[in-house]
Amino acid sequence: MPEAPIFVVQLHDARRLHYDVRLEVDGVLKSWAVPRGPSLDPVVKRLAVPTDDHSMEYATYEGVHAGSRYGSGAVIVWDAGVYRNETRDKQRKLVDPAEAIEHGHFRFALQGVKLTGSWAFTRTGRDWLLVKVRDESADPLLDLTLAEPRSVLSGLTIDEMAATAS
């Protein structure tokens, strides 16, 4: 049985603080910048701006970029784990993740340290929305971006990681 594909959410303090949601698809990390981070409330739609694909090695990167092509500033791995594709066509057949993204709707279930349950990326014109699917892990009253600010790898906050560059 093949291993489950990985996901990572990196908190990046570049020009603006944002969360980079990255999903392994065809050997690369497909990436979206989510300025306000993922919400556990299924009513909340978060803007998700597609960014360049990243190499798989980038999934564990933490540190401080100094003028790199990815934007300067501190980066921590805010969450990480595996995911399962849940995107189905009208005949209820599973759709390949790359094809789902190409067609503008990708539904997946996360099994991370912080994030669990089903989510969906949906294209709306040029940009995308990230929405939590209504399931047992939905929690409109919990803001994980505030409740869980630390890296799942180093245990550092974004400010503590930025201070390591001094």
C-alpha positions as CSV (number, residue, x, y, z in Angstrom):
1,M,0.0,0.0,0.0
2,P,1.5,3.4,-0.9
3,E,2.3,5.9,1.8
4,A,-0.2,8.7,2.3
5,P,0.9,12.1,0.8
6,I,2.0,14.7,3.2
7,F,0.9,18.2,4.0
8,V,2.6,21.0,5.8
9,V,1.4,24.4,7.0
10,Q,4.2,26.9,7.4
11,L,3.8,30.2,9.1
12,H,5.8,32.8,7.2
13,D,6.5,36.3,8.4
14,A,7.3,37.9,5.0
15,R,5.9,41.2,3.8
16,R,2.8,40.1,5.6
17,L,2.4,37.3,8.1
18,H,0.6,34.4,6.4
19,Y,0.2,30.6,6.4
20,D,1.5,28.6,3.5
21,V,-0.6,25.5,3.1
22,R,1.3,22.9,1.1
23,L,0.0,19.5,-0.2
24,E,2.1,16.8,-1.8
25,V,0.9,16.3,-5.3
26,D,2.9,14.4,-8.0
27,G,6.2,14.8,-6.1
28,V,6.0,18.5,-5.3
29,L,4.3,20.6,-2.7
30,K,1.4,22.5,-4.3
31,S,1.1,25.7,-2.3
32,W,-1.3,28.4,-1.4
33,A,-0.7,31.4,0.8
34,V,-3.6,31.8,3.3
35,P,-3.2,35.3,4.9
36,R,-5.4,34.6,8.0
37,G,-4.7,30.9,8.3
38,P,-7.0,28.0,8.3
39,S,-10.3,28.3,10.2
40,L,-12.1,25.5,11.9
41,D,-15.5,27.2,11.2
42,P,-17.2,25.8,8.1
43,V,-18.9,29.2,7.6
44,V,-15.6,31.0,7.2
45,K,-14.0,31.2,3.8
46,R,-10.3,32.0,3.8
47,L,-8.6,33.6,0.8
48,A,-5.9,31.3,-0.6
49,V,-3.5,32.6,-3.2
50,P,-1.7,30.0,-5.2
51,T,2.1,30.3,-5.0
52,D,5.0,28.5,-6.7
53,D,5.3,24.7,-6.2
54,H,8.0,23.8,-3.7
55,S,10.3,20.8,-3.5
56,M,9.5,18.1,-1.0
57,E,12.6,19.0,1.0
58,Y,11.0,22.3,1.8
59,A,8.4,20.5,4.0
60,T,10.6,20.6,7.0
61,Y,12.2,24.0,6.5
62,E,12.3,26.3,9.5
63,G,14.6,29.4,9.7
64,V,14.9,32.9,8.5
65,H,15.0,33.7,4.8
66,A,17.2,36.7,4.0
67,G,16.1,38.1,0.7
68,S,15.3,34.7,-0.9
69,R,13.0,34.1,-3.8
70,Y,10.4,32.9,-1.3
71,G,10.4,36.2,0.5
72,S,12.5,37.3,3.5
73,G,11.4,36.6,7.1
74,A,11.0,33.8,9.6
75,V,9.4,30.5,8.8
76,I,8.1,27.8,11.2
77,V,6.3,24.5,10.5
78,W,3.0,25.4,12.2
79,D,1.4,22.0,11.4
80,A,2.3,18.8,9.4
81,G,1.0,15.4,8.8
82,V,-0.6,13.3,6.0
83,Y,-3.8,13.8,4.0
84,R,-6.3,11.7,2.0
85,N,-7.8,12.9,-1.2
86,E,-11.6,13.0,-1.0
87,T,-12.4,14.7,-4.4
88,R,-15.0,12.8,-6.4
89,D,-16.6,13.3,-9.8
90,K,-20.3,13.1,-10.6
91,Q,-20.1,9.3,-10.8
92,R,-18.5,9.3,-7.3
93,K,-15.2,8.2,-8.6
94,L,-12.0,9.5,-6.9
95,V,-10.4,12.3,-8.9
96,D,-6.6,12.6,-9.1
97,P,-5.4,15.5,-7.0
98,A,-3.6,17.2,-9.8
99,E,-6.7,16.9,-12.0
100,A,-8.9,18.2,-9.1
101,I,-6.7,21.2,-8.7
102,E,-6.6,21.8,-12.5
103,H,-10.5,21.8,-12.4
104,G,-10.6,24.2,-9.5
105,H,-11.9,22.1,-6.6
106,F,-9.9,19.8,-4.3
107,R,-11.3,18.2,-1.2
108,F,-9.0,16.4,1.3
109,A,-8.9,15.1,4.8
110,L,-6.0,16.2,7.0
111,Q,-4.5,14.1,9.8
112,G,-2.0,16.6,11.4
113,V,-0.8,17.5,14.8
114,K,-3.2,20.5,14.9
115,L,-5.5,20.2,11.9
116,T,-7.8,17.2,11.3
117,G,-10.9,16.5,9.3
118,S,-11.9,17.5,5.8
119,W,-11.2,20.8,4.0
120,A,-11.6,22.1,0.4
121,F,-9.8,24.4,-1.9
122,T,-12.1,26.0,-4.4
123,R,-11.0,28.4,-7.2
124,T,-13.0,31.6,-7.6
125,G,-11.6,33.4,-10.6
126,R,-7.9,34.0,-10.1
127,D,-7.8,33.1,-6.4
128,W,-8.9,30.3,-4.3
129,L,-10.8,29.8,-1.0
130,L,-9.9,27.4,1.8
131,V,-13.0,26.2,3.6
132,K,-13.4,23.7,6.5
133,V,-15.9,21.0,5.7
134,R,-18.7,20.6,8.3
135,D,-17.6,17.4,10.2
136,E,-16.7,16.2,13.7
137,S,-13.5,18.3,13.8
138,A,-15.2,21.6,12.9
139,D,-15.2,24.0,15.8
140,P,-16.4,27.6,15.2
141,L,-15.3,28.7,18.7
142,L,-11.7,27.6,18.4
143,D,-9.1,29.7,16.6
144,L,-6.1,27.4,16.4
145,T,-3.9,30.2,14.9
146,L,-4.2,31.9,18.3
147,A,-4.4,28.9,20.6
148,E,-1.5,27.0,19.0
149,P,1.2,29.5,17.8
150,R,4.2,27.2,18.1
151,S,6.0,25.1,15.6
152,V,5.3,21.4,15.6
153,L,9.0,20.8,14.9
154,S,11.0,23.2,17.0
155,G,8.4,24.4,19.5
156,L,9.3,28.0,18.6
157,T,6.9,30.8,17.9
158,I,7.4,32.9,14.8
159,D,8.9,35.7,16.9
160,E,11.3,33.3,18.6
161,M,12.4,32.0,15.2
162,A,12.9,35.5,13.9
163,A,15.1,36.2,17.0
164,T,17.5,33.4,16.0
165,A,18.7,35.5,13.1
166,S,20.1,38.2,15.4
